[in-house]
Amino acid sequence: MLQKLPILLGIFVVMALSNAVVPVLPDFAEGAALQGVVYSAYFLGAFLTVLPAGLASDRIGSVPLIRAGLLLTLASGVLILLFPSGLPLLAFRVIEGIGAGLFLSAALAWANSQPSAGQLSGYVMAALNLGLVVGLLATGWLDAALDTHLAGIALFTVLAAPTAAMSFVVRESERTGFAKADFAGIVRNYFWLFAAAVVLVGMTGAVAAVYPEYTGNDSSVLALQLATINIATIVAVLVAPRISFRPVPTIRAASLLMAAAVLAGYVTPYAFPVIGALSGVIIVATLAFLAETKIEQGVMTGLFNTASYAGFTFLSALAGLVAGGVGFLAAFLLLAGMAVAVAVPIGRCRCAYRG
């Protein structure tokens, strides 16, 4: 448990800090387009880092990257507090994403190499989503109570310091029985699995990016509404490892349900828990499947994280641009259409499930 605690606390703090801007996005930038850029800058940094971090985890080990990711998270939080606007804000959001990318790929590679990989990875994803929830709620409440949109960022920056110190008790996991990765073969055989992750995992970020400007609600109300996405994901990632999943039919069904839920989200925030639960099922099914391949987990989780952050980065920015240029209905229709489109090619995935 001593080894797992810094991993779980680390992913909680990293995600809480990353999400602390969401309910107060209008205070950081004006208009849906600029807010989408501020939101997605973090995901751009993570997107650029998660695959190299996964590859490095297989070569030099996960622990150095876990520590480096937490130290970068701490530094970026301090810099955002000092420079909370303009191009410096965007630059430090990218740096924050780089730290998160290093930590997340290394932490998932560490967890997915353990004997109880499915359950432990579920705990990691639960801590991740709990961090996203607390980041939303705490920021919304602190903003309303203290009348400053920087209060949430300050809180989680402070918490990052002891978490980074605790990471020095983590030791490398024993990686026995894992085959060397054939990168070209993995991309070829698992392409549609990762392509589905781009859309279906990134969908939650895209919805969160456009919803604050769409409704114009108070930050505390927005925090509660958007938090239901992550609360539902937490429940899903804790329950789903107890069920056997076949990836292709699961992803196909989830993509169609996701499209309906996104369209419903244009009308009511009560659709958000459905979006979160579907995303959680996809995440657990994919991670369990990747562990079953018995290929080095650094590259496998690195590719999964790359796909996820690609969705968060580009879907969020695209949804913000469409909402700002054409309208919010067009943005929700586009996202729903992309979810439906995933159902068509996923059956061509050449993966051979051995679970």
C-alpha positions in Angstrom: 0.0 0.0 0.0 3.0 2.3 0.7 4.0 2.0 -2.9 0.5 2.6 -4.3 -0.4 5.6 -2.2 1.9 8.2 -3.9 0.7 7.0 -7.3 -2.9 7.4 -6.3 -2.4 10.7 -4.6 -0.2 11.9 -7.4 -2.8 11.3 -10.1 -5.4 12.9 -7.9 -3.4 16.1 -7.5 -2.3 16.3 -11.1 -5.9 16.0 -12.4 -7.4 18.3 -9.8 -4.9 21.0 -10.8 -5.6 20.5 -14.5 -9.3 20.8 -14.0 -9.2 23.8 -11.7 -9.5 26.2 -14.7 -12.7 24.7 -16.1 -15.5 26.3 -14.0 -13.7 29.7 -14.1 -12.7 29.6 -17.8 -14.6 32.9 -18.5 -12.2 34.6 -16.0 -9.1 33.4 -17.9 -10.3 34.3 -21.5 -13.3 35.9 -23.3 -15.4 33.9 -25.8 -15.8 30.2 -26.5 -12.9 30.0 -29.0 -10.2 31.5 -26.6 -11.6 29.5 -23.7 -11.2 26.3 -25.8 -7.6 27.2 -26.4 -6.8 27.8 -22.7 -8.5 24.5 -21.9 -6.8 22.5 -24.6 -3.3 23.9 -24.1 -2.9 21.6 -21.2 -3.9 18.6 -23.3 -1.5 19.6 -26.1 1.4 19.3 -23.6 0.2 16.0 -22.4 -0.5 14.7 -25.9 3.1 15.5 -27.0 4.5 13.8 -23.9 2.5 10.6 -23.1 4.0 8.4 -25.9 7.6 9.3 -25.3 7.0 8.9 -21.6 5.5 5.4 -22.2 8.5 4.4 -24.4 10.9 5.8 -21.8 9.2 3.8 -19.0 10.0 0.6 -20.8 13.7 1.7 -21.1 14.7 3.5 -17.9 11.8 2.6 -15.7 8.6 4.4 -14.5 9.8 5.9 -11.2 12.0 8.7 -12.6 9.2 9.9 -14.8 6.7 9.7 -12.0 8.9 12.0 -9.9 9.6 14.4 -12.8 5.9 14.7 -13.7 5.0 15.7 -10.2 7.8 18.2 -9.9 6.7 19.8 -13.3 3.1 19.9 -12.0 4.2 21.8 -8.9 6.3 24.2 -10.9 3.5 24.9 -13.5 1.0 25.6 -10.7 3.3 28.2 -9.2 3.9 29.8 -12.6 0.2 30.0 -13.5 -0.5 31.8 -10.2 2.2 34.3 -11.0 1.2 34.8 -14.7 -2.5 34.0 -15.0 -3.3 35.5 -18.4 -2.2 35.9 -22.0 0.5 33.9 -23.7 2.4 33.0 -20.5 -0.8 31.3 -19.2 -1.0 29.2 -22.4 2.7 28.3 -22.1 2.4 27.2 -18.5 -0.7 25.2 -19.3 1.3 23.4 -21.9 4.1 22.8 -19.3 1.5 21.5 -16.9 0.3 19.1 -19.5 3.9 17.9 -20.1 4.2 17.1 -16.4 0.8 15.3 -16.4 1.8 13.3 -19.5 5.1 12.1 -17.9 3.3 11.1 -14.7 0.2 9.5 -16.2 2.0 7.2 -18.8 4.6 6.2 -16.2 2.0 5.6 -13.5 -0.2 3.5 -15.8 2.8 1.5 -17.0 3.7 0.9 -13.4 0.2 -0.2 -12.5 -0.5 -2.3 -15.6 2.7 -4.2 -14.9 1.6 -5.4 -11.5 0.0 -8.8 -10.9 -3.4 -7.3 -10.1 -3.2 -5.0 -13.2 -6.9 -4.7 -13.9 -7.9 -3.8 -10.4 -5.0 -1.4 -9.8 -5.4 0.4 -13.1 -9.1 0.8 -12.1 -8.0 2.4 -8.9 -5.7 4.7 -10.8 -8.5 5.8 -13.2 -10.8 6.3 -10.2 -8.3 8.5 -8.5 -7.8 10.4 -11.8 -11.5 11.1 -12.1 -11.9 11.9 -8.4 -9.2 14.5 -8.9 -11.1 16.0 -11.8 -14.3 16.1 -9.7 -12.6 17.7 -6.7 -10.8 20.2 -9.0 -14.1 21.3 -10.4 -16.0 21.5 -7.2 -13.3 23.0 -5.0 -12.5 25.7 -7.6 -16.2 26.6 -8.0 -16.8 26.8 -4.3 -13.6 28.7 -3.6 -14.3 31.2 -6.4 -17.8 31.9 -5.0 -16.5 32.1 -1.4 -13.3 34.1 -1.9 -14.1 35.9 -5.2 -10.9 34.8 -6.9 -10.6 32.4 -9.8 -7.1 31.5 -8.7 -8.0 29.9 -5.3 -8.5 26.4 -6.7 -5.1 26.5 -8.5 -3.4 27.7 -5.3 -4.9 24.9 -3.3 -3.8 22.1 -5.6 -0.4 23.6 -6.1 0.2 23.5 -2.4 -1.0 19.9 -2.3 1.4 19.0 -5.1 4.5 19.7 -2.9 4.1 16.9 -0.3 2.8 14.5 -3.0 6.0 15.1 -5.0 8.1 14.4 -1.8 6.1 11.1 -1.2 7.0 9.9 -4.7 10.5 9.1 -3.5 9.2 6.0 -1.7 8.0 4.4 -5.0 10.1 1.5 -6.4 10.1 -0.1 -9.8 7.6 -2.9 -10.4 8.8 -6.3 -11.5 8.2 -6.7 -15.2 8.3 -10.4 -16.0 6.7 -12.1 -18.9 6.2 -9.0 -21.1 7.2 -9.2 -24.7 9.3 -6.5 -26.4 7.2 -4.0 -28.2 7.0 -3.9 -32.1 5.9 -0.3 -32.5 4.9 -0.6 -36.1 3.0 -3.8 -35.5 1.2 -2.4 -32.5 0.0 0.7 -34.5 -1.1 -1.5 -37.4 -3.0 -4.1 -35.4 -4.4 -1.8 -32.7 -5.1 1.3 -34.8 -8.9 1.3 -34.6 -8.8 0.6 -30.9 -6.7 3.7 -30.3 -8.8 5.7 -32.8 -11.9 4.9 -30.8 -10.2 6.2 -27.7 -9.5 9.5 -29.4 -13.2 10.2 -29.9 -14.8 8.4 -27.0 -12.4 9.3 -24.2 -11.9 12.8 -25.6 -15.6 13.4 -25.8 -15.8 14.3 -22.1 -13.2 17.0 -22.4 -14.9 18.5 -25.5 -18.3 18.7 -23.7 -16.6 20.3 -20.7 -14.8 22.8 -22.8 -17.9 24.3 -24.5 -20.5 24.0 -21.8 -19.5 26.9 -19.5 -19.9 29.5 -22.3 -23.0 27.7 -23.6 -24.9 28.1 -20.4 -23.3 31.1 -18.7 -24.1 29.6 -15.4 -22.4 30.5 -12.1 -19.1 28.8 -11.6 -20.3 26.8 -8.6 -23.3 25.5 -10.6 -21.1 24.6 -13.6 -18.7 22.8 -11.3 -21.6 20.6 -9.9 -23.0 19.9 -13.4 -19.6 19.0 -15.0 -18.6 17.0 -11.9 -21.3 14.4 -12.6 -19.3 13.3 -15.7 -16.4 12.3 -13.6 -18.4 10.9 -10.7 -20.1 8.5 -13.1 -16.7 7.6 -14.6 -15.4 6.8 -11.1 -18.3 4.4 -10.5 -17.8 2.8 -13.9 -14.0 2.3 -13.5 -14.5 0.6 -10.1 -17.4 -1.7 -11.3 -16.2 -2.5 -14.8 -13.0 -4.5 -13.9 -15.3 -7.1 -12.3 -17.0 -7.7 -15.7 -15.4 -9.5 -18.7 -15.3 -7.2 -21.7 -14.8 -7.8 -25.4 -13.4 -4.6 -26.8 -15.0 -4.3 -30.3 -18.6 -4.9 -29.3 -18.2 -2.8 -26.2 -16.7 0.1 -28.0 -19.3 -0.1 -30.8 -22.2 -0.1 -28.4 -20.7 2.7 -26.3 -20.1 4.9 -29.4 -23.7 4.8 -30.4 -24.9 5.4 -26.8 -22.3 8.2 -26.5 -23.7 10.0 -29.6 -27.2 9.9 -28.1 -26.0 11.2 -24.7 -24.0 14.1 -26.3 -27.1 15.2 -28.2 -29.1 15.0 -25.0 -26.4 17.1 -23.3 -27.4 20.0 -25.5 -30.8 20.0 -23.9 -30.1 18.9 -20.3 -27.0 18.3 -18.0 -28.7 15.2 -16.8 -27.1 13.4 -19.7 -23.6 14.1 -18.4 -23.4 11.1 -16.0 -24.2 8.9 -19.0 -21.3 10.4 -20.9 -19.0 9.8 -18.0 -20.1 6.2 -17.3 -19.7 5.3 -21.0 -16.2 6.8 -21.0 -15.3 4.9 -17.9 -16.4 1.5 -19.4 -14.3 2.2 -22.5 -11.2 3.1 -20.5 -11.3 0.0 -18.3 -12.1 -2.3 -21.2 -9.2 -0.9 -23.2 -6.6 -1.0 -20.4 -7.6 -4.5 -19.4 -7.3 -5.6 -23.0 -3.8 -3.9 -23.3 -2.6 -5.7 -20.2 -3.8 -9.1 -21.7 -1.5 -8.6 -24.7 1.5 -9.1 -22.5 3.4 -6.5 -24.5 5.6 -4.0 -22.7 3.0 -1.8 -21.0 4.9 1.5 -21.3 4.4 1.7 -25.1 0.8 0.3 -24.9 -0.4 2.7 -22.2 1.6 5.5 -23.9 -0.3 5.0 -27.1 -3.6 4.8 -25.2 -2.8 8.1 -23.4 -1.7 9.6 -26.7 -5.0 8.8 -28.2 -6.9 10.0 -25.2 -5.1 13.3 -25.0 -5.4 13.8 -28.8 -9.1 13.6 -28.3 -9.0 16.1 -25.3 -6.7 18.4 -27.3 -8.3 18.5 -30.7 -11.9 17.7 -30.0 -12.0 20.5 -27.3 -10.4 23.0 -29.6 -12.5 22.0 -32.5 -15.7 22.1 -30.5 -14.8 25.6 -29.2 -14.1 26.9 -32.6 -17.3 25.5 -34.1 -19.4 26.8 -31.1 -17.8 30.3 -31.5 -18.1 30.4 -35.3 -21.3 28.5 -36.1 -23.1 27.9 -32.9 -23.4 25.5 -30.0 -25.9 23.2 -31.6 -23.5 22.7 -34.5 -20.8 21.8 -32.0 -22.9 19.2 -30.2 -24.1 17.7 -33.6 -20.4 17.4 -34.7 -19.4 15.6 -31.6 -22.4 13.2 -31.8 -21.6 12.5 -35.4 -18.0 11.7 -34.6 -19.1 9.2 -31.9 -21.4 7.5 -34.4 -18.5 7.4 -37.0 -16.4 5.4 -34.6 -18.8 2.5 -34.6 -18.2 1.8 -38.3 -14.5 1.0 -38.6 -13.9 -0.5 -35.1 -14.9 -3.9 -36.4 -11.8 -3.8 -38.6 -9.5 -3.8 -35.5 -7.1 -6.8 -35.9 -6.7 -7.3 -32.2 -6.9 -10.9 -31.0 -8.5 -10.7 -27.5 -7.1 -13.3 -25.2 -8.9 -12.4 -22.0 
